[in-house]
Amino acid sequence: MPYVGQNVSTDLVIEQVQLRTDVDAERLAGVAPRCKLVSLRVLGDGPENYSSNVMRALQYIREELNGNGKLLRVHGVNLSLGYEFNAKWFACGQSPICVEVDRLVRSGVVVVVAAGNTGYGVLRALPRDTNTGLSLTINDPGNAALAITVGATHRDSPHTYGISYFSSKGPTGDGRQKPDLVAPGGAHHVVCHRPKARPDARENPCKRAADGGQSPGYVH
């Protein structure tokens, strides 16, 4: 099962491609254990990162890997990252990163985007501040019209407890209904690829995903 790791530096130069092959598919678990994954790193370890790196990765998929839609090698993209929408910067859904997402979808690729984790905050009211859920908090690029934007539900009992309090909520700034669907979220264990089988694999599950169960820093 090929795994391609792609590092995209902050100066938008693709630095390194690593190919690893795992012939023992029985050691993999998940919805589609035989699928091929392409992972593009777009965020660094520092506090400052750039949406242009994400755009560069999306453009790389569309132009280099898929030949502008002529040869679909990558059929779907997952973006578990984003930033708060600010109407002072761009109209809703018209930021450069949203435009690039829509362009990729039009070329034939399904793009799934996290709604964000900014759906809970403080409202100033009389006579006191109130902690409450916040609407109009869908993050970019989740505001992209053609993206499948995913919010979070309670990780164990979604039918009982519903939408997670922190999950970003719609509508979008221009009145569209988002998120498009919801799925169990929160800090939970996620399936990942172990580079080498270990005797204690059952006792040491994959690293707990941070920030609402999203895998930070990668376009998958």
C-alpha positions in Angstrom: 0.0 0.0 0.0 1.9 3.1 -1.1 2.1 6.1 1.1 3.4 9.3 -0.3 4.6 12.0 2.1 4.8 15.5 0.6 6.4 18.4 2.4 5.5 21.9 1.2 7.7 24.6 2.7 6.6 28.1 3.6 8.2 29.5 0.5 5.9 27.2 -1.5 8.7 25.0 -2.8 8.0 21.2 -2.6 11.1 19.9 -0.9 10.7 16.2 -0.5 8.7 13.1 -1.5 9.0 9.9 0.4 7.5 6.6 -0.7 6.9 3.7 1.7 5.3 0.4 0.7 3.4 -1.9 3.1 2.6 -5.2 1.4 0.8 -6.5 4.5 -2.6 -4.9 4.2 -4.0 -7.0 7.1 -2.1 -4.7 9.5 -4.2 -1.8 8.3 -7.7 -1.1 9.6 -10.3 1.5 8.5 -13.2 2.1 6.2 -11.1 1.5 3.1 -7.8 -0.2 4.1 -6.7 -0.8 0.5 -7.0 2.8 -0.6 -3.9 4.8 -1.5 -3.2 7.9 0.5 -1.3 11.0 -0.6 -0.4 13.2 2.4 0.8 16.8 1.7 2.2 18.7 4.7 1.2 22.3 4.5 1.8 23.6 8.1 5.0 23.9 10.0 5.8 23.5 13.6 5.9 27.2 14.3 3.1 29.5 15.4 2.8 31.2 12.0 1.6 29.4 8.9 0.1 30.5 5.6 -3.1 29.6 3.7 -1.1 30.0 0.5 0.7 26.7 1.4 -2.7 25.0 1.4 -3.6 26.6 -1.9 -0.3 25.4 -3.3 -1.1 21.9 -2.3 -4.5 22.0 -3.8 -3.1 23.4 -7.0 -0.4 20.6 -7.0 -3.2 18.0 -6.8 -5.3 19.6 -9.5 -2.5 20.4 -12.0 0.4 18.0 -11.4 -1.3 14.8 -10.0 -4.6 15.0 -11.9 -3.6 16.8 -15.0 -6.3 19.5 -14.6 -9.0 16.9 -14.5 -7.8 14.8 -17.5 -6.4 12.0 -15.4 -7.9 11.7 -11.9 -5.3 10.0 -9.7 -6.6 11.8 -6.6 -10.4 11.4 -6.2 -10.9 13.0 -2.8 -9.3 15.5 -0.5 -9.7 16.0 3.2 -8.9 19.4 4.8 -8.9 19.2 8.6 -7.7 22.8 9.0 -8.9 26.3 8.5 -9.2 29.8 10.0 -11.9 32.1 11.1 -13.9 33.9 8.4 -13.5 37.7 8.4 -15.9 39.6 6.2 -13.4 42.5 6.1 -11.0 40.4 4.0 -13.2 38.8 1.4 -16.9 38.1 0.7 -18.1 34.8 2.2 -16.9 31.9 0.0 -14.7 34.2 -2.1 -11.4 34.0 -0.3 -8.5 32.7 -2.4 -8.5 29.4 -0.5 -12.3 28.9 -1.0 -11.9 29.7 -4.7 -9.1 27.1 -5.0 -11.3 24.5 -3.2 -14.2 25.2 -5.6 -11.8 25.0 -8.6 -10.5 21.6 -7.5 -14.1 20.3 -7.0 -15.0 21.5 -10.5 -12.1 19.4 -11.9 -13.7 16.3 -10.5 -12.3 15.9 -6.9 -14.5 15.6 -3.8 -13.2 18.0 -1.1 -14.3 17.5 2.5 -13.5 20.4 4.9 -13.8 20.8 8.7 -16.4 23.3 9.7 -14.1 24.5 12.5 -14.1 24.6 16.3 -15.2 28.2 16.9 -18.9 27.6 17.6 -18.8 28.5 21.3 -18.0 31.8 22.8 -19.1 34.8 25.0 -22.0 37.2 24.2 -22.1 40.5 26.1 -25.7 40.9 27.4 -27.5 42.7 30.1 -26.8 42.2 32.9 -23.8 39.9 32.3 -21.7 38.1 29.7 -23.2 34.8 28.6 -21.4 31.7 27.3 -23.4 30.3 24.4 -23.2 28.7 21.0 -22.4 31.0 18.1 -23.9 31.0 14.7 -22.1 32.4 11.5 -18.9 30.7 12.6 -18.1 28.4 9.7 -14.4 28.7 9.0 -12.6 29.1 5.7 -12.2 27.0 3.6 -15.4 25.5 4.9 -17.3 28.4 3.4 -16.4 27.2 -0.1 -19.7 26.6 -1.9 -18.7 23.3 -3.5 -16.9 21.8 -0.4 -18.6 19.2 1.8 -18.3 21.0 5.1 -18.4 18.7 8.2 -19.3 19.7 11.7 -18.9 17.6 14.9 -21.3 15.7 17.1 -20.8 14.1 20.5 -18.3 11.3 19.9 -20.1 8.6 21.9 -23.8 9.4 21.8 -24.5 11.7 18.9 -28.3 10.9 18.8 -28.6 11.8 22.5 -26.3 14.9 22.8 -26.4 16.2 19.3 -23.9 18.8 17.9 -20.8 19.4 19.9 -20.9 22.7 21.6 -17.6 23.8 20.1 -18.4 22.9 16.5 -18.7 25.9 14.2 -22.2 26.6 13.1 -24.0 28.1 10.2 -25.4 29.7 8.3 -22.5 31.1 6.3 -22.0 34.8 6.1 -24.0 35.0 2.9 -26.9 32.9 4.2 -26.0 29.4 2.9 -26.7 26.3 4.9 -23.5 24.9 6.4 -22.2 22.5 7.6 -23.4 20.0 5.0 -23.2 17.1 7.4 -21.9 16.2 10.9 -19.9 13.3 12.3 -18.6 12.2 15.7 -15.9 14.6 16.8 -14.0 15.7 19.9 -10.7 14.2 21.1 -10.8 10.5 20.2 -8.6 7.8 18.9 -8.2 7.7 15.1 -7.0 5.0 12.8 -3.5 5.5 11.5 -0.8 3.6 9.7 1.9 2.1 11.9 5.2 2.0 10.0 6.2 -1.2 11.8 4.2 -3.8 13.7 4.7 -3.7 17.4 3.8 -6.4 20.0 2.2 -3.8 22.2 0.1 -2.3 19.4 -3.2 -3.0 21.1 -2.1 -1.3 24.3 -0.7 1.7 22.5 -3.3 3.0 20.1 -2.5 5.8 17.6 -1.8 9.2 18.9 -4.9 11.0 20.2 -5.8 13.6 17.7 -5.8 17.2 19.0 -8.2 20.0 18.4 -11.4 18.3 17.9 -10.1 15.1 16.5 -8.6 16.8 13.4 -5.2 15.8 12.1 -3.3 19.1 12.0 -1.1 20.2 9.3 -1.9 17.9 6.4 -4.0 17.8 3.3 -5.1 14.1 2.8 
